[in-house]
Every structure is written in structure tokens, then in C-alpha cells.
Amino acid sequence: QVQLVESGGGLVQAGGSLRLSCAASGHTSTILAMSWYRQARGKDRELVATISSGGYTTYADSVKGRFTISRDNAKNTLYLQMIILKPEDTAMYYCAAPRSGYWGQGTQVTVSS
């Protein structure tokens, strides 16, 4: 089993920045690729960014150039650095190892205009 715990969400003004963290514990050696997802109220869940075990990254078009996903394997922590935040980035953000079926509980990001 693996537990994922997100932190770092909050309220920020448009144009601001936040860094989300996701601490993994348990049998973390089983985790390969990890991702950040988000779900805004009334909308479908959206894949934001993915990082492979080797560090290869992919992003949703809506966040390219503004968000950066990274991982510190020694600390078993996944990050999402977010800059130039927009009101449309407001959502609950989840970290996940989706192929393994592990999801965190989420952290709320609210961007005010």
C-alpha cells in the first residue's frame, strides 16, 4: 500500500504562484509515473501533468509554460510549481500514481481575480 498526502494549496491572487507537494509513504518502490490531476466544481477531472520514473514530463496545454512537475525520489515527494496562476486554475488538485491506483485526498487551490 501507498499513501499520498498533498499540501500547499490555498488562496492566491491571479498572477501569483503556489507550490504543491505530495508526500508518499508505504511501498513507494512500486510507484513509477506520477501525476497531478485537478477537478473544478462542476467539471470533469483533468490531467494536469505527469512525470515518469526517469523524469520525463508532460503537461496539459492549459498549463504549459506555467506549471512545472518534479519529483524528489530521495524524499518520496512529488511537486507542482505553479506560476502566473489564473482564476480558471481554481480546483481541487490531486496527486496520483494512477497505474497503481493510488490517489491522494486533494488540496484546494483558489485563484481570485
Beta strands, then each sheet from edge to edge (+ up, - down):
strand 1: 2-7
strand 2: 10-13
strand 3: 18-26
strand 4: 34-39
strand 5: 46-51
strand 6: 57-59
strand 7: 67-72
strand 8: 77-82
strand 9: 91-97
strand 10: 102-103
strand 11: 107-112
sheet 1: 1+ 3- 8+ 7-
sheet 2: 2+ 11+ 9- 4+ 5- 6+
sheet 3: 2+ 11+ 9- 10+
end
